[in-house]
């Protein structure tokens, strides 16, 4: 069977002892060297450099599958950097943070190395990626009524299901965003972090109950091992847990769908990164110019 999978290109790529990246077939068909991002000249560009977005990334780089194999993960670079490019064009800054201030992990195998804009913003922020803010410090000192943050962005990549959904500081950030009427933005597997809002709460007490969102479908995560994207079955599926808490996922495939429900703005996959970036940049600009 292993020989057949190698011939078909569906065997996960070994990256050392018990570490795997996606198969050659997945890399050929699904990992693009460029993105669909094009610079946008936004009207009424923000001129206040204090206005920015808090980006919560993962510091976890290995995901243990059900069979014990380790998947090289982190945040997906397209899902992280393409929205940041749009916010940069619209005049907004951003702060990168991880749960304990450890380096923000990226799925480097998914880097669109021929995309000049993505590679530029990646290089410009290498120092911040290596030394992000400690989310614990942000929660203690940066979340207040007059905070400069317009909202919170939680990018995807399978690494987003590691630690963030069980993190009390992520819970406090979500609660703050909802209480202060800030924006919550997320994409692909990033919405798994929204589960943190249900921690230590009575059953049925979930502040995002009734919200609609776009996210990576559980049904597709179940298919990925057969393609060699993942080296085994997922340890758990976040979509079903969001549904159990009363959220509605509006997409059944990962085809680039975005969704806005009140101040929750979401996208289903890397294919949605450009649309989500445009949508959020426009929404942020409308927000600041309506006051």
SERO-4910 file (N, C-alpha, C, O; in steps of 0.05 Angstrom, whole numbers):
BEGIN
 pado doro    nc1    nc2    nc3   cac1   cac2   cac3    cc1    cc2    cc3    oc1    oc2    oc3
  Unk    A     16    -24      0      0      0      0     17     25      0     11     44    -14
  Unk    A     39     25     16     57     48     17     69     54    -10     72     76    -19
  Unk    A     77     32    -24     89     34    -50     69     46    -70     77     64    -86
  Unk    A     45     37    -69     24     48    -87     19     77    -81     17     93   -100
  Unk    A     18     85    -56     14    113    -49     37    130    -59     33    153    -67
  Unk    A     61    120    -57     84    135    -67     82    139    -97     88    160   -108
  Unk    A     74    117   -111     71    119   -140     50    139   -148     53    154   -168
  Unk    A     29    140   -133      7    159   -138     13    187   -128     -1    206   -135
  Unk    A     33    189   -112     40    216   -101     23    223    -77     22    247    -70
  Unk    A      9    204    -64     -9    210    -42      3    203    -15    -10    205      6
  Unk    A     28    195    -14     41    189     11     51    215     24     64    231     10
  Unk    A     44    220     49     54    244     62     85    245     60     98    225     60
  Unk    A     95    269     59    124    273     55    138    272     83    132    288    100
  Unk    A    157    253     86    172    251    111    190    274    114    205    282     95
  Unk    A    190    287    138    208    309    144    225    303    168    232    322    183
  Unk    A    232    278    172    247    270    196    233    248    211    213    237    201
  Unk    A    242    243    235    230    221    251    202    229    259    197    247    274
  Unk    A    183    214    248    154    217    254    143    245    249    125    254    262
  Unk    A    155    259    229    145    286    222    138    285    192    153    275    176
  Unk    A    115    297    185    106    296    158     95    323    149     83    338    164
  Unk    A     98    328    123     86    350    108     67    337     87     68    313     83
  Unk    A     51    353     73     33    342     53     48    327     31     72    332     26
  Unk    A     33    310     18     43    293     -4     51    310    -28     43    333    -31
  Unk    A     66    297    -46     73    311    -71     49    318    -88     49    338   -102
  Unk    A     28    301    -87      4    307   -102    -10    332    -92    -18    349   -107
  Unk    A    -12    334    -65    -24    357    -53     -8    382    -59    -19    403    -66
  Unk    A     18    380    -57     35    403    -63     32    413    -92     33    437    -97
  Unk    A     28    394   -110     25    400   -138     -2    413   -144     -4    432   -160
  Unk    A    -23    402   -132    -50    410   -138    -61    433   -121    -77    449   -130
  Unk    A    -52    434    -96    -65    452    -77    -48    475    -66    -59    495    -57
  Unk    A    -22    472    -68     -5    493    -57      5    510    -79     21    502    -96
  Unk    A     -4    535    -80      1    554   -102     26    570    -96     32    577    -73
  Unk    A     41    576   -117     66    592   -114     60    622   -114     77    638   -106
  Unk    A     35    629   -122     27    657   -121     -2    658   -109    -14    637   -105
  Unk    A    -12    682   -104    -39    685    -94    -55    702   -113    -44    713   -133
  Unk    A    -81    706   -108    -97    724   -125    -97    752   -114   -114    769   -122
  Unk    A    -79    758    -95    -78    785    -84    -68    805   -105    -49    800   -119
  Unk    A    -82    828   -106    -73    851   -122    -77    876   -104    -97    878    -91
  Unk    A    -57    894   -104    -60    918    -88    -86    933    -95    -93    936   -118
  Unk    A    -98    944    -74   -123    959    -78   -119    987    -67   -107    991    -46
  Unk    A   -128   1007    -82   -126   1035    -73   -153   1041    -59   -173   1047    -72
  Unk    A   -152   1039    -33   -177   1043    -17   -182   1073    -14   -164   1089     -8
  Unk    A   -208   1080    -18   -216   1108    -14   -217   1113     16   -222   1095     32
  Unk    A   -213   1138     24   -214   1147     52   -195   1129     69   -203   1120     90
  Unk    A   -171   1126     59   -151   1110     73   -147   1120    102   -147   1144    107
  Unk    A   -144   1102    121   -139   1109    149   -113   1124    151    -92   1115    140
  Unk    A   -113   1146    166    -88   1161    170    -79   1161    199    -58   1172    206
  Unk    A    -95   1148    216    -88   1147    245    -72   1121    250    -84   1099    250
  Unk    A    -46   1124    254    -29   1100    257    -34   1085    283    -24   1063    286
  Unk    A    -50   1096    301    -56   1081    325    -78   1060    321    -81   1042    338
  Unk    A    -93   1062    299   -114   1043    294   -101   1017    282    -87   1018    262
  Unk    A   -107    995    295    -94    970    286   -111    946    294   -131    948    308
  Unk    A   -101    923    286   -115    897    290    -97    880    307    -72    878    303
  Unk    A   -108    866    326    -93    846    342    -95    819    328   -117    809    324
  Unk    A    -72    808    321    -71    782    308    -62    761    328    -40    764    339
  Unk    A    -78    741    332    -71    719    351    -63    695    334    -80    683    321
  Unk    A    -37    688    335    -27    665    320    -21    642    339    -23    644    363
  Unk    A    -14    620    327     -7    596    342     23    594    345     39    602    328
  Unk    A     32    584    368     60    579    373     66    549    372     88    540    379
  Unk    A     46    534    363     49    505    361     54    497    332     40    506    314
  Unk    A     75    481    328     83    473    301     80    444    293     86    437    271
  Unk    A     70    428    312     66    399    306     39    391    316     32    395    340
  Unk    A     24    378    299     -3    368    306     -2    337    307      4    325    286
  Unk    A     -8    325    330     -9    296    332    -35    285    322    -56    292    331
  Unk    A    -33    267    302    -57    255    290    -65    231    308    -51    224    326
  Unk    A    -88    219    301    -98    197    317    -79    173    317    -78    158    336
  Unk    A    -63    170    295    -44    148    293    -17    154    306      1    138    305
  Unk    A    -14    178    318     10    185    331     30    200    313     51    209    323
  Unk    A     25    201    287     43    215    269     40    245    273     19    255    280
  Unk    A     62    260    268     63    288    272     61    303    246     76    298    227
  Unk    A     43    323    244     39    339    220     52    366    225     47    379    245
  Unk    A     70    374    206     82    401    208     62    422    202     52    424    179
  Unk    A     56    438    221     34    458    218     42    485    230     66    491    233
  Unk    A     23    501    236     26    528    244      4    544    232    -18    533    227
  Unk    A      8    570    227    -12    586    213     -5    585    183     18    585    175
  Unk    A    -27    584    167    -23    583    138    -14    610    128    -28    630    134
  Unk    A      8    613    114     18    639    106     -1    656     89     -2    680     91
  Unk    A    -16    643     71    -34    658     54    -57    669     71    -65    692     68
  Unk    A    -67    653     89    -89    662    106    -80    684    126    -97    701    134
  Unk    A    -55    684    133    -45    705    151    -38    730    135    -47    752    142
  Unk    A    -21    728    114     -9    751    102    -27    766     82    -25    790     80
  Unk    A    -45    752     68    -61    766     48    -80    786     62    -82    809     52
  Unk    A    -95    779     83   -110    799     97    -93    822    107   -101    845    106
  Unk    A    -69    816    118    -52    837    128    -44    856    105    -41    881    110
  Unk    A    -40    846     81    -33    863     59    -56    883     53    -51    907     48
  Unk    A    -81    874     54   -103    892     50   -105    913     72   -111    936     66
  Unk    A   -100    905     97   -102    924    119    -79    945    116    -83    968    123
  Unk    A    -56    936    108    -34    954    103    -42    975     81    -37    998     84
  Unk    A    -54    965     60    -63    983     38    -84   1003     48    -85   1026     38
  Unk    A   -100    994     67   -122   1012     77   -112   1030    100   -127   1047    109
  Unk    A    -86   1027    108    -75   1045    128    -75   1035    156    -70   1050    175
  Unk    A    -82   1009    160    -83    999    188    -58    983    195    -47    968    178
  Unk    A    -50    985    220    -28    970    230    -38    944    242    -62    939    243
  Unk    A    -20    928    253    -27    903    266     -6    896    286     18    902    282
  Unk    A    -14    882    307      4    870    326      1    840    325    -21    830    326
  Unk    A     23    826    324     23    796    325     26    788    354     43    798    368
  Unk    A     11    768    362     13    757    389      9    727    389     -5    716    371
  Unk    A     22    713    408     17    685    412     12    681    442     17    699    458
  Unk    A      1    657    449     -7    654    477     14    660    498      7    672    519
  Unk    A     39    653    493     60    659    513     83    675    502    104    677    515
  Unk    A     80    687    478    101    703    466    122    687    452    142    698    443
  Unk    A    119    661    449    137    644    434    133    650    404    112    661    397
  Unk    A    153    644    387    151    650    358    125    640    346    116    618    352
  Unk    A    113    656    329     90    648    314     98    628    292    116    633    276
  Unk    A     85    605    292     93    583    274     78    586    248     54    593    247
  Unk    A     91    580    226     79    581    199     81    553    186    100    538    191
  Unk    A     62    548    168     64    525    151     82    533    127     72    540    106
  Unk    A    108    531    131    126    542    111    124    527     84    130    538     63
  Unk    A    115    502     85    112    487     60     90    500     42     88    494     18
  Unk    A     73    517     54     51    529     39     58    558     31     40    572     20
  Unk    A     82    566     35     90    594     28     89    599     -2    102    584    -17
  Unk    A     74    619    -11     73    625    -40     98    641    -48     97    665    -50
  Unk    A    119    627    -53    146    639    -55    149    656    -80    168    672    -81
  Unk    A    131    654    -99    133    671   -123    115    695   -122    112    710   -141
  Unk    A    101    699    -99     84    722    -96    100    744    -82    106    743    -58
  Unk    A    107    765    -97    124    786    -87    112    801    -64    127    808    -45
  Unk    A     86    806    -64     74    821    -42     74    805    -16     80    815      5
  Unk    A     66    780    -18     66    763      6     94    760     17     98    762     41
  Unk    A    114    755      0    141    751      9    152    777     21    168    776     40
  Unk    A    144    800     11    153    825     22    143    829     50    158    835     68
  Unk    A    116    825     54    106    830     81    116    808    101    118    814    125
  Unk    A    121    785     91    133    764    108    161    772    117    167    771    141
  Unk    A    177    781     98    205    790    105    204    814    124    220    816    143
  Unk    A    186    833    119    184    857    136    176    851    164    183    866    183
  Unk    A    163    828    169    152    822    195    166    798    208    155    786    227
  Unk    A    189    790    197    203    767    209    210    771    238    208    753    254
  Unk    A    218    795    245    225    801    273    201    798    291    203    787    313
  Unk    A    178    808    282    153    806    298    143    777    299    132    769    320
  Unk    A    147    762    278    140    734    278    157    718    299    147    700    312
  Unk    A    182    726    300    200    712    319    196    721    348    201    706    366
  Unk    A    187    746    351    183    757    378    156    771    380    155    795    384
  Unk    A    135    755    378    108    768    380    102    777    408    116    770    427
  Unk    A     81    791    411     71    799    438     62    774    453     53    755    441
  Unk    A     64    775    479     54    754    496     24    761    501     18    782    512
  Unk    A      6    744    493    -22    749    495    -30    755    524    -49    770    530
  Unk    A    -16    742    543    -22    747    571    -18    776    579    -34    788    594
  Unk    A      3    788    568      9    816    573    -12    834    559    -20    854    570
  Unk    A    -19    826    535    -39    842    520    -66    843    535    -78    864    538
  Unk    A    -74    820    546    -99    818    561    -98    836    586   -117    848    593
  Unk    A    -75    836    599    -72    851    624    -70    881    619    -79    896    636
  Unk    A    -59    889    597    -53    918    594    -65    931    568    -66    955    567
  Unk    A    -73    914    549    -81    926    523   -110    926    516   -119    937    496
  Unk    A   -127    913    533   -155    911    527   -171    930    546   -175    924    569
  Unk    A   -179    952    535   -194    972    550   -213    986    531   -212    982    507
  Unk    A   -230   1003    542   -251   1016    526   -239   1032    503   -251   1031    481
  Unk    A   -218   1046    507   -206   1062    486   -182   1048    473   -163   1062    463
  Unk    A   -182   1022    472   -160   1007    460   -157   1015    431   -177   1020    417
  Unk    A   -132   1015    420   -128   1021    392   -137    999    373   -139   1003    349
  Unk    A   -143    976    384   -151    953    367   -180    956    357   -198    958    373
  Unk    A   -183    956    331   -209    955    319   -222    927    321   -246    925    322
  Unk    A   -205    907    322   -215    880    323   -192    860    327   -169    867    331
  Unk    A   -200    835    325   -182    813    330   -183    794    305   -204    789    295
  Unk    A   -159    785    297   -157    767    274   -144    741    283   -122    741    295
  Unk    A   -157    719    277   -146    692    284   -143    677    257   -163    666    247
  Unk    A   -119    676    246   -115    662    220   -116    632    223   -115    622    246
  Unk    A   -119    619    200   -121    590    201    -95    576    197    -73    586    205
  Unk    A    -96    552    185    -75    532    187    -84    513    209    -96    521    228
  Unk    A    -77    487    205    -86    467    225    -75    473    253    -86    464    273
  Unk    A    -53    488    254    -42    495    280    -61    512    297    -57    513    322
  Unk    A    -81    524    285    -99    540    301   -116    524    320   -128    535    339
  Unk    A   -118    498    316   -134    481    334   -118    473    359   -128    460    377
  Unk    A    -92    481    359    -74    473    381    -72    496    401    -61    517    395
  Unk    A    -82    491    425    -79    511    446    -98    533    447   -109    540    468
  Unk    A   -104    546    425   -121    569    424   -150    563    434   -160    579    450
  Unk    A   -162    541    426   -190    536    435   -192    530    465   -214    531    476
  Unk    A   -169    525    478   -169    518    506   -155    540    523   -148    536    546
  Unk    A   -152    564    511   -136    585    524   -154    606    537   -171    617    524
  Unk    A   -149    610    563   -166    629    577   -162    658    568   -181    674    570
  Unk    A   -138    664    559   -134    692    549   -148    696    522   -158    718    517
  Unk    A   -149    676    505   -165    678    481   -194    682    488   -208    699    475
  Unk    A   -204    668    508   -231    672    517   -236    701    526   -256    713    519
  Unk    A   -217    712    541   -220    740    550   -220    760    527   -234    780    528
  Unk    A   -203    754    507   -202    772    483   -229    771    469   -239    792    461
  Unk    A   -240    747    465   -266    745    451   -288    759    467   -304    774    455
  Unk    A   -288    755    493   -308    769    510   -305    799    508   -325    813    507
  Unk    A   -280    808    508   -275    837    506   -285    848    479   -298    869    478
  Unk    A   -279    833    457   -287    842    431   -317    844    429   -328    864    417
  Unk    A   -331    825    440   -361    826    439   -372    848    457   -390    862    449
  Unk    A   -360    852    480   -370    872    499   -365    900    488   -381    918    493
  Unk    A   -342    904    474   -335    931    465   -342    936    436   -334    955    424
  Unk    A   -358    917    424   -367    920    397   -344    922    377   -344    938    358
  Unk    A   -324    905    381   -301    903    363   -307    880    342   -326    865    345
  Unk    A   -289    879    322   -292    859    301   -277    833    309   -255    834    320
  Unk    A   -289    811    302   -276    785    303   -273    775    275   -292    771    260
  Unk    A   -248    769    266   -242    760    239   -227    734    241   -209    731    257
  Unk    A   -235    715    225   -221    689    225   -225    674    199   -243    682    183
  Unk    A   -209    654    194   -209    640    168   -200    611    172   -183    605    188
  Unk    A   -213    594    157   -206    566    154   -208    551    181   -230    547    191
  Unk    A   -186    543    193   -186    529    219   -185    549    242   -188    541    266
  Unk    A   -181    575    236   -179    595    257   -204    596    275   -201    600    299
  Unk    A   -228    593    264   -252    594    281   -253    573    303   -270    576    322
  Unk    A   -236    553    302   -234    534    325   -229    549    351   -238    541    372
  Unk    A   -214    572    349   -207    587    373   -232    599    386   -231    606    410
  Unk    A   -253    603    371   -278    614    382   -289    596    404   -304    605    422
  Unk    A   -281    570    404   -291    552    424   -281    560    452   -293    552    472
  Unk    A   -260    576    453   -250    585    479   -271    600    495   -271    601    519
  Unk    A   -290    613    480   -310    629    493   -329    612    510   -344    623    527
  Unk    A   -330    586    505   -348    568    521   -334    556    545   -347    541    560
  Unk    A   -308    561    548   -294    550    571   -305    559    598   -312    583    601
  Unk    A   -308    541    616   -317    547    643   -344    560    644   -350    575    662
  Unk    A   -360    555    623   -387    566    622   -408    544    625   -403    521    617
  Unk    A   -431    550    636   -452    530    637   -460    521    609   -458    536    590
  Unk    A   -468    496    607   -476    486    581   -498    503    568   -518    510    581
  Unk    A   -494    510    543   -513    527    529   -507    557    531   -519    573    517
  Unk    A   -488    564    548   -480    592    551   -456    598    533   -433    596    542
  Unk    A   -462    605    508   -441    610    488   -447    637    475   -468    639    462
  Unk    A   -430    657    477   -437    684    468   -440    686    438   -452    705    428
  Unk    A   -430    666    423   -433    667    393   -455    648    383   -457    642    360
  Unk    A   -471    639    402   -493    622    394   -512    637    375   -519    660    380
  Unk    A   -519    624    352   -536    636    332   -521    650    310   -534    658    290
  Unk    A   -495    654    313   -479    667    292   -474    647    269   -472    623    273
  Unk    A   -472    659    245   -465    644    221   -435    650    215   -425    671    221
  Unk    A   -422    630    203   -394    634    196   -386    615    173   -399    595    168
  Unk    A   -364    623    160   -352    605    140   -326    594    153   -312    608    167
  Unk    A   -322    568    149   -298    555    161   -292    530    145   -307    522    128
  Unk    A   -268    519    150   -260    495    135   -278    472    145   -281    467    169
  Unk    A   -291    457    126   -310    437    134   -298    412    146   -276    403    137
  Unk    A   -310    402    166   -302    376    178   -300    354    157   -283    337    157
  Unk    A   -320    354    139   -321    333    118   -296    333    101   -287    311     93
  Unk    A   -284    356     97   -259    357     81   -235    348     98   -217    335     88
  Unk    A   -235    355    124   -214    346    141   -213    315    142   -192    303    145
  Unk    A   -237    303    140   -239    274    140   -227    262    114   -217    239    115
  Unk    A   -227    277     93   -217    267     67   -187    271     64   -174    257     48
  Unk    A   -175    290     78   -147    298     74   -127    276     78   -107    275     63
  Unk    A   -131    257     97   -111    235     99   -109    218     74    -87    209     68
  Unk    A   -131    214     60   -130    197     36   -114    210     14   -102    196     -3
  Unk    A   -112    236     14    -96    251     -6    -67    255      3    -51    264    -13
  Unk    A    -62    248     28    -35    252     38    -30    280     48     -7    287     54
  Unk    A    -51    296     49    -47    323     60    -40    320     90    -21    333    100
  Unk    A    -55    303    104    -49    297    132    -39    268    134    -47    251    118
  Unk    A    -21    263    153    -10    236    156    -28    217    172    -20    194    177
  Unk    A    -51    226    180    -70    209    195    -96    225    200    -99    248    191
  Unk    A   -114    212    214   -140    225    220   -136    247    240   -119    246    258
  Unk    A   -152    268    238   -151    290    256   -157    281    285   -173    263    289
  Unk    A   -143    293    305   -149    286    332   -177    294    341   -189    280    358
  Unk    A   -187    315    330   -215    323    335   -223    343    313   -207    354    299
  Unk    A   -249    347    311   -261    364    290   -275    388    302   -293    385    319
  Unk    A   -266    411    295   -276    435    308   -304    444    299   -319    455    314
  Unk    A   -310    438    274   -336    446    263   -360    435    279   -379    449    285
  Unk    A   -358    409    285   -380    397    300   -383    409    327   -405    411    338
  Unk    A   -361    418    339   -362    430    366   -375    458    365   -389    466    383
  Unk    A   -369    473    343   -382    499    340   -412    495    336   -428    510    346
  Unk    A   -419    475    320   -448    470    315   -462    462    341   -484    471    346
  Unk    A   -449    446    357   -460    438    383   -466    462    400   -484    461    417
  Unk    A   -451    483    397   -454    507    413   -473    527    400   -476    550    409
  Unk    A   -485    520    377   -506    536    365   -497    554    342   -513    570    333
  Unk    A   -473    550    332   -464    566    309   -472    551    283   -475    526    283
  Unk    A   -475    565    262   -482    553    236   -460    558    216   -454    581    210
  Unk    A   -448    537    205   -428    539    184   -442    539    157   -457    521    151
  Unk    A   -438    561    142   -454    565    118   -443    551     93   -457    551     72
  Unk    A   -419    540     94   -408    527     71   -404    497     76   -399    489     98
  Unk    A   -406    482     54   -401    453     56   -375    445     41   -366    422     43
  Unk    A   -364    464     26   -338    459     12   -320    482     19   -328    502     31
  Unk    A   -294    480     10   -275    501     14   -269    513    -13   -251    506    -27
  Unk    A   -286    533    -21   -285    544    -48   -280    574    -48   -282    587    -69
  Unk    A   -274    586    -25   -269    614    -24   -292    631    -13   -294    655    -19
  Unk    A   -310    619      2   -334    633     13   -326    650     37   -310    642     54
  Unk    A   -338    674     38   -335    691     61   -363    697     73   -383    694     59
  Unk    A   -363    704     98   -389    708    112   -386    731    132   -366    732    146
  Unk    A   -406    748    132   -407    769    153   -433    766    168   -454    768    157
  Unk    A   -431    762    194   -454    762    212   -448    781    235   -432    775    252
  Unk    A   -462    804    234   -456    825    253   -426    833    251   -417    841    230
  Unk    A   -411    830    272   -383    838    271   -364    814    270   -340    816    277
  Unk    A   -375    791    263   -359    767    258   -356    763    228   -375    759    214
  Unk    A   -331    765    219   -325    762    190   -306    738    186   -285    737    199
  Unk    A   -314    720    169   -299    695    167   -296    686    138   -311    695    120
  Unk    A   -277    668    133   -272    657    107   -267    627    110   -258    618    131
  Unk    A   -271    612     88   -271    583     91   -243    569     86   -240    546     93
  Unk    A   -224    583     74   -199    570     66   -180    590     55   -186    614     54
  Unk    A   -156    582     47   -137    601     34   -150    615     10   -142    637      3
  Unk    A   -168    601     -4   -181    613    -27   -198    637    -20   -205    653    -37
  Unk    A   -205    640      6   -221    662     15   -205    685     26   -216    706     32
  Unk    A   -178    682     27   -161    702     41   -163    729     28   -164    750     41
  Unk    A   -163    730      1   -163    756    -13   -191    769     -9   -192    793     -4
  Unk    A   -212    754    -12   -239    765     -8   -243    775     20   -254    797     25
  Unk    A   -233    759     39   -236    767     67   -220    792     73   -229    810     88
  Unk    A   -196    794     62   -179    818     65   -193    843     55   -193    863     68
  Unk    A   -204    841     31   -219    864     19   -243    871     36   -247    895     42
  Unk    A   -259    851     43   -283    856     58   -277    870     85   -289    890     92
  Unk    A   -257    859     99   -251    871    125   -239    899    123   -246    916    139
  Unk    A   -222    903    103   -211    930    100   -233    950     95   -233    972    106
  Unk    A   -252    943     78   -274    961     72   -292    966     97   -301    988    102
  Unk    A   -297    944    112   -313    947    136   -299    964    157   -312    980    170
  Unk    A   -273    960    160   -258    976    180   -259   1005    172   -263   1023    190
  Unk    A   -256   1011    146   -257   1039    138   -284   1052    142   -286   1075    150
  Unk    A   -305   1037    136   -332   1046    141   -336   1053    170   -349   1072    177
  Unk    A   -325   1035    187   -328   1039    216   -316   1065    225   -328   1080    240
  Unk    A   -291   1070    217   -277   1094    228   -288   1120    216   -287   1141    229
  Unk    A   -299   1119    192   -309   1143    179   -338   1148    185   -349   1169    178
  Unk    A   -351   1130    199   -379   1134    207   -381   1147    234   -403   1155    243
  Unk    A   -358   1150    247   -359   1162    274   -354   1192    273   -354   1205    294
***
